[in-house]
Amino acid sequence: MASPLQVKRRLSLLIGWAADRRVPSILRGPLYRGYAAFTGADMGEMRGRPQDYPSLGAFFVRRLEDGARTVSDDPARLPSPVDCMVQASSPVTNGMVLEAKERRYPIRTLLAGVGEDVDLDGGHQFTLYLGPKDYHRIHCPLDAELTEVVHVPGDRHSVQPSVLERRRVLPVNERVVCRLESAQGTFFMVLVGAVVVGRIRVVGVDPLHRGPIEPARAFSRGEEFGRFEMGSTVVLVTPPGFHAPTADLGATVRMGEPIADLSAVQP
């Protein structure tokens, strides 16, 4: 008999297979408009026409029209890497961070061995939840070099806020841990999979990569960094002194809007 983990993986593969099936051109408009009406997605900001997206999966990772998102160019602000709801925002205290409400977990477990040389106590983490309506491409929040990527196999629990309030999810789900070096310091972006998220992509990196990126891959502020092929969560982790958080818990934020203040950071 298949284990629950095997069942979730098979479900993810099945949904991924279905999402990749080519939709007849005549049905694309009605199908995608129905999806948008159900989820609240804004089709008015997508690039091109519905007919330009051959499958539901392609529509899910649709690009936006130029100008649909503006990345803050204020050097004193840290922009959000994604469209999201701020599910959690907490300091790293004795190695622990907030997952949801009063539920906490060890940040080192989430990072799976990446960044052991970085002192994180007194740092901060944002848990950024992407819902089905959101733009699902991930952007680099700062000029930075990607120096390490580790794919971590794991479970496929739902990452919906109601689930995170009941059980530990983020440090046990499949995820991709990314280490980035910037003028402001080292930071981490953890791309967490979910029950129907079988594919997490980082631009220019093999999906199953584990280890240093040589040579390091440079990203500019606001440049596309990766994508989720179905919805999920990004956990942004920073060391002490990196920033002062400004986004409120539960706030809805669009990619490029400020979530923290960098003005006190010393290069």
N, C-alpha and C positions, 0 to 999 in steps of 0.2 A: 504493500500500500504506500502511495506517495506521501511524503511528509508535508506539513503545511508550507514549508519553505519551497519545496518542489512544486506544489500547487500554485503558489504565487508566481513563481518564475514562469511556469507554463502559461498562466493567465496573462502575464506581461508579454510573453512571446506571441500569444494568440492575438492580443489587442494590437501589438506592434505590426503583426502580419496584416490584420484587417485595416489598420490605418494606412498601410502602404499600398492597398489595392487601388488601382486606377479607377477613378470615378468618371463615368461618361460626361462629356462637356456640358450637355444639356441639363444634367442633374447637379452640377457643382454649385450654381447659384442658390437653388432652393436648399440643398444640404447644408452649405456653410451659413446661410442666413438663419436656418433653423438652429444650428449649433450656437450662433451668436445670440439669438433670442433666448436660448435656454441658459447660457452661461453669463450673458452680459458683455460679451466681447464687442469691441467697437470696430466694425468693418470699414467705417469711414476713414480710418487712419492707415489702412493697409496699403502696401504698394501694389499697383496693378489691379486686375479684375479677378473675380472669383474663378473665371475660366483659366486663369494662368496657373492655378494650383491643382495639379493632377490627382492629388489624393488628400484625404483628411489630415494625414501626417504632415504633408507639405503645407497645408493651410495652417496647421497648429503652430509651425515655426515660421510663419509668414514674416516677411520684412515690413517695415513701416515706411510711409512716405517721408521724404526728406523734410525735416522740420517738425515731425510728429513728437520727437523727444529732443529736449535741449539739455546738454550736459553742462552743469555749472562750471564756468571757467574761473571762478573765484578761487585762488590758490589757498584761501583760508577755509575752504569747505570741502568735505569729503562727500562726493555724490554716491547715490545708491547704484549698485551694479545692475539692478533689475527692477521691473515693475513688481510690487509686492505689498503685502501687509506685514508690518513689524510684529512678528509673533512673540519675540522675546528680545530684551536688551538688558544686559547685565554685566557687571564687572566680573573679572576672574578672581575669585576669593578662595584661597587655600586649594587652588587647582580645580574648583567647581564653578559651573555656570548654570544659568537658568534655562530650562527647556520650555516650560510653560507653567504659568502660575507659580506654585511652590515646588515644582519638580526640578531637581538639579541632577547634573551628571558630571563626570570628570572630563575636562577639556582634552586631556592627553589621550583619552580613549577615542574621542572623535577624530583627532589628528593622526592616530595610528602610527606613531613613531616619527612623523614629520615635524621638524622644528624643535627637537629635544634640546638644542643648544640655545633656544630663545627663552628668556624669562618672561612668562606670561602672567604671573600673579600681579594684580593691579592693572592688567590690561582689560580689554572689553570684547564682548561678542554681540553681534546682531544676528538674530534668526529671522530670515526674510522669506516669507511664504508666498509662493506663486500659485494663484488659483487658476482654474480653467479659462477664465476670461482674459488673463494677462498676456502681455507680450513675453515670449519665452526664450528670447535670446539674452545672453549674459554679456555685460560689458566690463572692461577693466576700469575701476574707479580712479586710478592714478597712473601717471607715467611709471612703468615698473617693468622689471625683468622676471619672467617665469623661470625659476631655477630647479624646481622639483615638482613632479606629479606622481601620485601614488593612487592607483585604483585599488579600492578595498572591497572585496566580495562581502556580501551580507544579506540581510533579510530584505523584504519588500513590504514593510508595514506602510499603511497610509500615513501621510504627513499632514493631514488636515488638523487644524488647531484642536478640534474636539478630541482627536485621538491622542495627541501629544499631552493633553491634560490628564489622560488616564494611564499612560504607559511610557516607558523609555523607548524612544524610536531613533533619534538622530545618530547616536553612537553605535547602533547595531545594524542600521540599514546599509545597503550597498551605497558607496560614495566614491567621489574622486577628490582627493586632498591636494590642493595647489599651494605652493609656497612662492611668494613674490617679494622682490626686493625693490624698494623705492627710496627716493631721497628722504622721505619722512621716516623710513624704517622698514623692517620686515613685517609683512602681514600675510594672512592665509585666507583663501576662499575654499570652502568645502561645499561641493555640489552633491546634494543628497538625493538618492533615488527614492522611488515610492512604489506602490503596488502595481501601477501600470507604467512605470518609467524604467524601461529596460535599456535605454540608450542615453548616455550622458556624453556630450562631445566637448572637447577643448580644441580650439583652433590649432591645427598643425601637430597634434599629439595623438598617438595611437590610443584608442579607448582603454586598452588593458595595460598601459604603460605603468611601470613601477620603478621610480628612481629619479636621479638627476636628469635635467634637460641640458644637453651639451651640444652646441653652445646654448646659453640661455636665450630664451625667446623674448624679444622686446615687444611690449604693448604700450600704446599711447593712451592717455586719459580719454575715456569714452570709446575706445576701439572695441569691436566685437571680440569677445574672449571665448565664448562657447554657447551651448544651447542645451535645453532639455527637450527631448522628444516625447512629450507629455509633461504634466505639471509636477513641481517639486519644490525644493527649498535650498537656499544658499545660506550658509553660516559664515559670516565675515568675522575673523578673529584678529585682534591687534594687540601688541605688547603695551606695557605701561608708557604713558606720556605721548602716545600716538595721536589721540584726539579726545575731545570732549563730546559725548553724544548729544544730539539735539532732537532727533526724531522720537516722538512719543510712542509708548507701547500701544499697539493696536492701530497705529496710524497707517493710512494707505499712501504709498509713495510710488511715484513713477521713476523709471530709470533716468538718472541724471540729476534728480532733485537732491539737495543736501540732506544728509542724515547725521553729520557730525561736524564739529568745528576743529580745524587744524591750526588755528592761528597761534596757539601756544606751543606748537611742536618746533623743536630746534632741529634743523637739518643736520 
